[in-house]
Amino acid sequence: MNTNNKSNSLFIQPYILVVLFIFFCTNLYAGSENDITDDFSKAEDAEEKRAKWGTEEFKLELIKEMSSANIALFIDEHLKSIKEPSRIFYKFEKESTREDNFIGNVVLNVVKVDDDNTKHITFRYLKGRNKVRFPPQIGAKGNPVFMLFFERDSRDMQRLTGGNALFFRSRIRHTIAATEIKDIEIKYKCQTIPAKEISFQPFTDTVLKNRVSRYKTKKFIIVMSNNIPGYIYKIETFIKDLDDPDDMVKETLQFQGIRTNQELRQEYKKRKEESKI
């Protein structure tokens, strides 16, 4: 199905109450070089956060419908196939004509699986000067990695343009509200598997100031499949400046694999034993 850009309203199923939208302005900040922590003393409620991401800002009413993109991102239970503590690995790659290119890693750490199959999650999102720290989450059913990608991207656009991250986030959310899913196929582990593609351009019909005009044609593509642990296979953004065709930015987050904590411990033990030989 094709993207419908006429609607600026965000729809959500009747049983979810639309709450006052406060968009985590303090949650995205550069962190130290510490590895993933299991401290959940300041954890966010994962499904409450996901509901807020999928509701229209400051709108206090029940919404009756949802786009298929909203259902796929904000309702579907992406983590239901994960039954024990595990780590999901992603590769992040940035290509830019204005800044340094780099490749990094993103790790979603399922620390605990509760009796109702919801998860306690921590994150490691890149390293060094590119690192971003996000609070842990509890009660997670959906994979929050797409929200982390959007939050970092909005903050990055704010840094580069002097614009407001809230504006960028709001346009992303509103555009997802009017976007429908396209059924596709992808290659994974030498097999062809069914997948869904969500493609949208948040700023095409938006009046932008000169400093952010290069984002006019910015395109987001999300590829999901229930054959992939955590559902999220790839997230990609692409920018090409209308006034300067040599100015481009491409960022990609792509699924690399999953390991249970038990497998990781066994692999570590094996490497340690081999190093002694």
N, C-alpha and C positions, 0 to 999 in steps of 0.2 A: 504494500500500500504506500501511497505517496504522502509526503509531509504536507500538512495544511497549516499555512502561516497566517490564516485570517483570525484565528482565535488567540486572545491574550489571557484567557481565563484558565485556571488550573483546576482539573477535576479530580475528585477522589471518592471512593466508595462511601455509601451512606453511613456505615458503622464507624468510620474514623472521624473524630471531632477535629475540626480545623482549629488550631491553637495559635496564639499570638506568636508571630514569627520573630525570633531573635537569632540572628545568624552567626553565632559562634565567632564573633570578631576576635576574641582572645584565644581561640583554640589553635590558631595556625601560627606557629612561631618557630624560629630556628632553635634546635636543641643541641645537647652535648653529644659526644661521641659514644655514650653508653649504649649497650645493646638493648634488645627488647626487654622491657620490665614486666613483671607480673604483679605490680602494685595496682590494685583496683580501687583504692581509697577515693579517687577522684574520677571514677569511671562515669561515662555517659550512658543513659539508657539508649541502646542502639535503635530500637524500633521507634521510640519517640523522636529521635533525631531524624530517622528516615522519613517519618510522617511529616515532620516540619519541612524537610527538604522538598517534599511533594505537595505542599499546600501553599496557596497564594498568600503573599505577605499581608498581614493585618486583617484578613478576611474572616469574620466571625459568623459563619453559616455552614450548613452541611451542603456539600456538593454532590450532585447526583450521578455524574458519569466520569469516566476516565479514558484518556487515550491509551492505546495499546502500549505505547512507550512508557507511560506512567505505571501501568500494571507490571510490566517487565522489570522496571527499576525499583519501584517503591512498594510493591505488594508481594511479588513472587519470593518464595523462600529459597534463595540461592544456595544456602549452606546445608540444606536438609540431608544431602548424601554423606556429609562428613559426620562420622559417628564417634570419633576419638580425637584427642588433642593432636593437632597437625599444624604444619606450616605450608602456606601457599606462596609460591615464588613468582615474581613478575620482573621483567626487564624493562627499565625506563630508558628511552633514548631521545636526545634532543639534537636537532640539526637547525642551525640558525646562521643567518648572514650578519647578524648584529652582535651576537654574544658567542661565547665559547660553546662548542659542541661537547656533549658528554654522554656517557652511558653509565647507568647506575642500577641498583637493585631495590625492589620494594618487596617487603615480606609481611604477609598477614598471618599472625600467629594465633591459632585457636588454642587457647590455654586450657579451657575447661568446657566440657559438654554437659549441660544440666539434664535432669530427668525428662524435661519437656522438649529436649533436643535444641534448645537455644544455646548460644555460645557466649563465652567470655573471650574477648579478642584484644590483643595488643598489636602494635604496628611498628615497623621500621621502614621509614620512607626516605630513601636515598641516604647519602653520607656526606661528610665534610661540609663545605660551604653551601651545598645544595640541599642539605638535610632539612626536613620539616618534621616536627613532632606533633602527633595527634594524641588526644587523651584516649585511654582504653575504653572499650564498650562492653556492656553486659546485656544479656537478653537478646542477642542478635539472631535474626532469622535470615536477613539479607546480607549480601556481601557489600561492605561499605567502601570498597576500594574505588568505586566510581565517584563517590562523594568526595573522597580524599583528593582524587585527581581534579575534580571541578574546583574544590576549595583552593588547592595550590595554584591552579591555573588562574582563578580570579584574583588571588593575591599577587601573582606574578604580573598580570596585566595592570594592576594598580601600581606596582613598583615601576613598571616600564613607561607608563603613560601619565601618571599623576592623577588618573581617574579614581573612581570610587569602586572598591571591590564589591560592595553591596549592589551597585548597578549591574556589574557583570554577572554576578550570581543570579540576580533577579531575571535578567534576560535569558540566561540559560534555562532556568526553571520554567519560565513562561513559554519558551519555545518547545521544550519537552512536552508541555501540556497539550500542544497542538500537533504533535508528531505521532505518526503511526509506524508500525514495524514492517520491515520488508523481510520475507523469508529468503534465505540464501543457503549455500553450502560452503563448507570450508575444509581444507586439508588438515588433518590432525593425526599424528602417529601413523602416517602412510595410509590413512583411510579418509574417505569423504563422509562427513557427518553433517546433519542438518543444523542450521544456526539461524539467528535473527540479527538483523542489522538495524540500528537506530542512527539516522543521519539527520543533522539539523544545522542551520546557520543562524545563530541568535541575533546577529546585528545587521542583517540584510536590509530590513525595513525600519531601522532605527536611525534617528538623526544623531550623528556623532560629531563631537568637536574635532578639530584638526589633529589633536594629539592622539586620538584613538581611531582615526580614519583608516589606518592600516588594518584594523580588525573588521572592516566592513564585510569582507567575504570569508571571514574565519569559519571553518567547517569542523564540526565534531562528528566522529563516527564511532559507534560502540557496537562491537560484535559479541553476541552472547550465544551460549549453547548449553543445554542441560546435560550434554555429554562431557562438559568440562567441569571439574571440581570448582565450586564457587561461581559457576556460570559465566563469569566475565573472561572472555578470551582476549579481546584487544580493545583499547581505547586510543583514538588518534585525533589529533587536531592539526589543521594545516592552514597557514596564512600566506597569502601572496599579495603584496601591496599593489593596489590599482595604479598608483602613480609611479611606482618604481618596481618593475617586473623582476629586478635582481634581488629584491628584498623578500625573503621568505623565512618562515619558521615552521618546523614540523616536530611534533612531540608524539611519542608512541609508548604506551604501556601494554606489554604483552605477556600473557600467561606462559610460564616456563615449566611448571610442574608442582606436585604436592608430595610431601613426605610426612608420615606420621612421626610423632615425637619418639615412638619406640624405634622406628627405622633410623632416625637421626642418631639416637644413642648407640645403636648397634654399629652404624657406620663410623661414628667417632671412636668407639672401642676398638674396631678393627684397624683403623688408621694408627691408633696409639700403639697397638700390639705390633704392627708392621714396622713402625719406626724404631722399635727396640731390636729388631733383627739385624 
